[in-house]
Every structure is written in structure tokens, then in C-alpha cells.
């Protein structure tokens, strides 16, 4: 497949037995762009990312990442990609520094390069003073920072981030979003993000695809998607496209059966009277 695009797929499909997880998706993502894949839980986002990183095999179709075929050249794909999974695994009995050294060696980096990169990343993610502590003592947010360090340590050409700001406090999440922007603008990286945070997607992504039941239903810039359904923002557009219900709909049963409100008030009143006795 062509090297003109960072990521290109044709009819990419994945079945798990009788379950069709990803159904003939076509992606054409240029270099130096941020692509956001949005969709409900179970829509096929993580499966798509895992196929593109040559972690799981495709059922049919074709795909290339960085110009390399995800099957025939899977090792080359892995060497040019950084990947932050939604539920990353850490070796809790290692320190952050030991874990990052291990990841760096998996990419055959020289020890001097690994050491320099670790120092830069530890400083960037404000982990100084804790790099020699065991990971089992880290908070969830700190573990997420270490996993982000691991995704960036080999200076990858293409970076896949599945919920990158998960578990981070607002200040750290802001730093990660700024970092993503700078990686694209200044380092010309290609970023592929899966997220449920629609404001983050609207802010960061050049192109957005909305996947439902394994199929890409809508694709375009955030502005194009918003305008296509006459929405005010990406959140409203997403709700319209996916058919998701607002909280008002979830509480509609109370209005349909007003006796529920009366009965609930009566119960609360009876409880109050019992306590006063």
C-alpha cells in the first residue's frame, strides 16, 4: 500500500468468532495530522487500534501504517509506532526508571539514548524524585504518566493514544493535550486518538471518525461533522449521530408515572415520622 499516507486501510475487518467487531473500515490519514476515533463502548475503537499496531491479526482487508503492511511487515510497524493502550500493563515491582529502560531496550535503543530520553520524559511529566520508586506505590495518574513516557521513549513517527488523559488531574491533562499539539506542530508526528472526551477531540483533532457497531458512520473535520447535523458543538453532534439519550430521557419514566413521585414522597415522609418517634 502507498507510503503517501501515515495510515491507510481498505475494507479492514475483524471477527471474533461470530462477533463482527470491525466491519470493512476505510481510513486515509495523512502524515502530520491528529485523527480522533470516537464511538460508544464496544463500537470497535480499541480493536481497530490493536490491528493497526499489529497486536492482533485482521480477518480480512488491508492496512498499512507508515507505509508498512500490518501483516507482512508487522515488526517494522511496531518499530515506528508508539502505543498507549486503554488499560496499560505495568511491572509493579520495577521502578519507573527500570520500566522505561526495559521499554527502550525492546526498541533496540542505545543505553545512552535511553538514559537521555528517560531524563527528558521524567522532567516533562513532573516525575522527578519518584523515578526510583517502585511502580506499585504510584497513584493511577502517575502510572498513566509513566505509560505515556513508554509510548514516547523511542521518538515514534506515529503515536496511538487510547484515552490519553485517563486518570490525570486537570493540570496534567492540560499538559498532555498541549504536548499532543506540539508533537504534531513542531515534531510533525501523526497522532491517532481514541477518546470519550468530546471537548478534547474537538480541540485536538484535524479529522474525526465516528464508529458505531464496527462501521465508520461519519468522518470529517470537527466543524464539518457539527454542521452536517446542525449541532452547536461536537458533543451534540455525537449524540445525534450515535442516537445516544440525554439524561432527561433516562428520567422520563418519572413523568410517565407521576404516582412514583407521590409514592416516593410518602415513603420519605413515613421514614421521617418513624425517626421522630
N, C-alpha and C positions, 0 to 999 in steps of 0.2 A: 504493500500500500504506500501511498505518497508520503514523502518526508516534508511536504509543504505545510502539514498541519501537525500540531502537537499531539492531538488525539483525534482519531478518525475511526468510526465504526460503521459497519454495513450489516443490517439485519442481525445484530448481536442478540443472541438468545441464550437463556439459561433455564433448564428444567431441573427440579429436584423431585425425581420420580414423576408423579402425576401433576405436581405443582409447577405451574409456569410462572417463574419469578421475574424474568426479564423477557420481553416479547418484541423481538425484531427492532431494536432501537438503532437509530442512525444519528451519530454525532459528528460534527465537523468543527473542531475547536482550534482556532489559530494560536500560534505562539504568542506569548506576552499578554495573554488575556486571563481574566478571572471568570470561571464558569461556575454557576451555582445550580446544583441539582436539588430540587425541592419536591416534597411529597409526603403523604401520610406514612405512619409506621407500617412497615410491611409492603411498601409500594415497589421496592426493588432498588433503592438507592445504594445500600451497602453491598448488595450482590453485584451491582454494576461496577462499583469501585474495586471490589476484590477481583473481578475478572480483569479489569484494566491494569491491575498491579500484578497479574499473573500468579495470584494466590490460589484461585480456583479456576477450573477449566470451563470454557464455554461449551454449550451444547451444539450451537451452530452459528453461522455468520462469521464475520471477520472483524478484526480490530487491530489498530497499530497505535503505539504510544511512542512519541519521539521518532517515528519512522520505523520502529521495530515491531514485528509481528508478535502479538502477545503469547503465541504458542511456540512458533519455530524459534523465536529469539527472546524467550522469557527471561533469561539471565541478563541480557542487555537492557531489557525493560526495567528490571529491578535495580540495576546499577545507576540508572539516570533518574529514578523516582524516589521521592520521599513520601512516606505514608504514615499518617496519624489515624489509626482506627478508632471507631466509636468507643470500643471497650479495650483499650490497650493493656497488654500484659507487662508487668514489671517483675524483676527478680528482687524480692523484698529483702533478701539477705546481702545484697550488694549495696554499696554506696552509690550516690548519683554519678560520681566521677567514674567508678568502676563500670557501671552500667553503660555509660556513654563511650568509655574506652572499648567495651565489648562490641557495641554497635559500630563504632568506627572501624574496628578490625574486620567486621563482616563485609565491609566495603573495600577492604584491602588498602586502607589509607596508611600512610607512613606515620610512625609514632609521633614524630614532631608535629605533623599536621593535625593529628588527633588532639594532641595536647593543646595546641594553639586554638583549635576550634572549640574545645571544651571551655577554655578560659573565656572566650568571647561569648559563648552561649550562656554560661553561668552568670556572667555580668549582665547580659541583655535581659535575662529573665529574673534578675534580682535574687539569685540563689547563693550569693557569696556567703561564706560562713557555714553553709549547710551541705556543701558538695561532698564532704567526707562522712556525712551521717548516713546510716542505713535507710533505705527507702521505706522500710516498714514503719518508720517513725514520721514519715511525711504526711501532710494533710492531702486531701483529694486534689485541691488546687495546685499544690506543689508537685504532686505526681503528674498532673496534666502538663505542667511546665517542663518537666523532665522529658515527657513523651514528645513534646514539641521540639525540644532540643535534639532528640534522637531522629526526628523526621528531617531535621535541617543539617545534621552534622556533616554529611558528605557533599553539601552545597548542591542539592539536586536541581536538575533542569526543570522538572515537572513535579509539583507538590500536590498530593491528595490529602485533604483535611476533612475528616468526618467529625462534625461537631467540635470545631477547634476551641471554642470558648467555654465548653462544658466544664463545670466545677470552678470556674475562675471568678474572682470577685470583680466588681465593675472596673476598677483601675487596671487590673491585669487583662481583662477582656478588651479594654480600650487599647492597651499596648499591643495586644495580638492583632487587632484589626488594623492598627497603624502599621504594624510590621508587614502584614499581608499586602497592604497598599504599596509600601516601599519596595517589597520584593518584586512586585510587578513593574513599578515605575522606574526604579533605579537599577535593579538587577535583571530585569527582563525575564523574570520567571513566569511560568504558566501555572496557575492555581486552579484546582478543581475542589470545590467545597460542597459538602452535604451539610445542611443545617435546617433546624426548625425555627431559627430566629429570622423572621422575615425582614425586620429592620436591618439586620446585619447583611442579609443577601441584597437588599435594595441599595445599601450603601456601598458595598464592595464589588458586586458582580457586574461585569460587562454584558454577559449573556446569562440567561436563566432558562432552565428547562424544568417543567413540572411533570413529574412521573406519577401515574396512577395505575395500579394493577399491572405494573411491569411495562407500561407503554408511555412514551413521551407524548403528552396531550397538547402542550403549548410550549413554544420556545421563542425567545426574542430578548431584547433589552428590557430592563425593568419598566421603562417608560412605555414601550410597545405593548407589553403584557397588561399594564394598568389601563392603557387607553383602549385595548381590544375588548374589554368587558365593561368599560365605563366606570371604573373604580376610582376611589380617591387616593388609594395607596396600594402597595403590594399585598398587604395583609388582606384587604377587602377583595382584591383581585383573586388571591389564592383561595379564599373562602368560596367565592363564586365558582371558580373553575373546578375545585375539588368537591363542591357540594357539601362542605362541612357546615355543621349547625352552629349558630350562635348560642350563647348561654341562655338567652330568652327562650329558645326553642326547647331546651332541656327542662325548663321550669314550667313549660306550657301546661303540664298535667294539673298544676295547681289551679289555673284559671278554668280549665275544663271541668274540674270537680271542686267547686267552691266549698263543699262540705268538708273537704280535707283541712282547709284553713280553720273552719269552725271547730272541728274535732280536735285539731292540734291545740287551739287556744284553750279549749275545755280541759284537755289533759294537763296543760301547763297550770291552769287555774286550780285544778284538783291537787296537783303536787304542792302548790303554794299553800293551800289550805291545810294539807297534812303536816307540812313543816311548821306552820303557825301553832298547831295543836301541841 
